[in-house]
Amino acid sequence: MSAASRTTLLAAGAAVAALTLSACSSGGTSGGGETNLVTGKEGIATAARGERAKAPELSGETLDGKQLSTADYRGKVVVLNFWGSWCGPCRIEAKNFEKVYKDVQDQGVQFVGVNTRDTSVTPALAFEKEQGITFPSLYDPTGKLMLRFEKGTLNPQLIPSTLVIDRDGKIAARALSALSEDKLRGMIEPVLAEK
């Protein structure tokens, strides 16, 4: 094998490894740069109220064929969870999300899932049924909704990613790993307490 062939093979292997790591993770890091983001010891990044980036409107068809737009939830705290049926950490956190959703939905909090990289709705619907998920999920097989967030903000970067959007439609918190019930509540409660 020539040196050029080995170099090409090594580069391809590195690219595959990077894609594999970004595809589904149980842990992550916050984007760096000159941002005003703070990542706490729990791996949850937050932005102070006056320094939050506006979240883009996410809209489209849900897994069950209905139309949904996050703009319809302005004035509520919105929890966005980016997930895939193929993702092990997503399976770990799913029941935690449903439990917290049931507890906070009457307090002005709306959960919205964003199912990504499932090639059809069939495995995603089976995942929701198996996990008992009752909140809606947008179907985003190509990941284009994830790309609507600006880099350098609390943008979703991998699967799973969870964002908490404040009542003004701005990104208050982000986690890049599977969340326990307590960690999820810890992301929502400070934003819910804001007046």
N, C-alpha and C positions, 0 to 999 in steps of 0.2 A: 504494500500500500504506500502510495507516495505521501510526502509531507503535506501537500495541498489537500489530498483526500482526507488525511487524518484531521487536519485543521477544520475542514468543512464538517466532518462527522462530529468533532468535539463541539463546534458552534451549534450544530443542530441539536445535539444532546443537551447543551446548556439551555437552549430556547425551550425545548420540551420540558425540562425540569422547572424552569421559571413559570411556564404556563400551568403545569401541574400544581405547583405551590399556590398560585393565585386562584385556582379554580375552586378550591374548597378547603377551608382552614379552620382549625379550632383556636387559632390565635393570630394576632396581627399587630402591626405597629401603626402609629399615626404618621401621616405625611409630614415631612419636615418643611424646611424653608422658613421664610420670615412671616409666619402666621402667628396669630394670637390664640392658638389652640393649646389647651392644657390637657395632657393625658394623665389621669390619675393612676394610682397603684392597681386599680382593678382593670386597667386596660381600656377604660372608657374615656374618650376625648370629649371635652366640652368647650363651648365658646361663651364668653360673657354676653349678657343681654344686648349691650350696645355694639358688639363686634361680630354678630352673627351674619352669615351669608344667607341670602334668600334662596329657598328651595325652589327648584323648577316645578312647574305643574306636571304631574304624571297622569296620563289618561290613556284609555284604551279599553279593550275587552277583558272582562274577568274570565276566570277559568270556567264559570258556568254560563258564559255567553252574554252577560249584561255589560252595559257601558258604565264606566266609573271614571271620575276625575277627582284628584285630590283637592282641586279648587273648591269643590262642594263642601269641604270640611273646614274652610277658613273659619277662624274663631274657636276651633277645637284644637287640642293637642293631638297630633297625629304621630303614630308609631309606624314607621316603614320597616318591614323586614324583607330583605332580599334573600331568597332561598331557592333550592332545587330539590326535587325528589331523590336525586342521586347523591345528595350531600349528607354524609354521616353526622357531622355536627348539627345540621338542620334537624335531623331526627331527634337528636338529644334535646334540643331546645324547644321543639314544637309544643309539647304539652305545657311547658312553662308559659309560653306565649298565650295559649288558650286560657289557662287559669287566670293570669293577670288581666287579660282582656275581659273576661267575665266579671272580675272584681272592679274594674275601672270604667267600663263602657258607659255607665250612668253618671260619670263625673266629668263629662266633656272630653273624653278621650276616644279616638277612633284608631283602630289598627287596620293597616292595609298591607297585605303581602304582595310581593312582586316575585312571581315564579319566573326563573330564568334558566335558559339552556336545557329545558326539557323539550324534546323534539315534537311532542304532542301533549294535549291536555290529559290524556288517559293516565299516565303515571302520576301526574300532579294531583288529579282528582282522587286517585287511589291513596296518595300520601295524606291528603286532607281528611279523607274518610277514616283512615287508619289512626290518625293522630287526633281526630275529633275537632278539627279546626272549623270554626263557624264565621270568622271574619273574612271579608272578600280578599281575593288575590288577583292582581292584574297578571295577564299572561304575556310574558316578554321573552320569547324563545331565543332571540338574538342578543339580548343584553342592551338594547338601545336605550332603555329608560335609565339604566345605570350611568350611561354616558352623558346624560343631560345635566349632571351635576358638575360644577366647576372644579377643576383640580386646585389643590391648595386650600380647599374648604373641608368641612367634615363630610366629604363625599364617600359613597360606598366604594370599596375597592376590591372586595372579594366576596365569596359566598361562604358562610352567611355574613351579612352586614346589617346592622340595625341603626336607624336614625330616629331621633325624636325631634319633631318639628313643633315649634311653639305656636301660640295662637295667632301670631302675626305672619306665619308662613316662613319662619326662618329656622335654620338648622341649629339646634341647641346642644345636641349630644350625638355621639356615634360610638358603636362598638363593632369591632372586626373579628368577633369570635362568638361561639355559642354562649348564650346567656342563661344563667340560673334565674329562678323566679326573683330572688333577692336583688341580683344585679339589674334586672330589667326594671323592677320597681324603683331602684335607686336612680335609674336614668329618668324615669317619668316624674316621680314625685316633686323634685325641685322645679321642674318646668310647670307642672300643674299648680304649684303653690304661687307662681308669679301672677300678679294682678295687673 
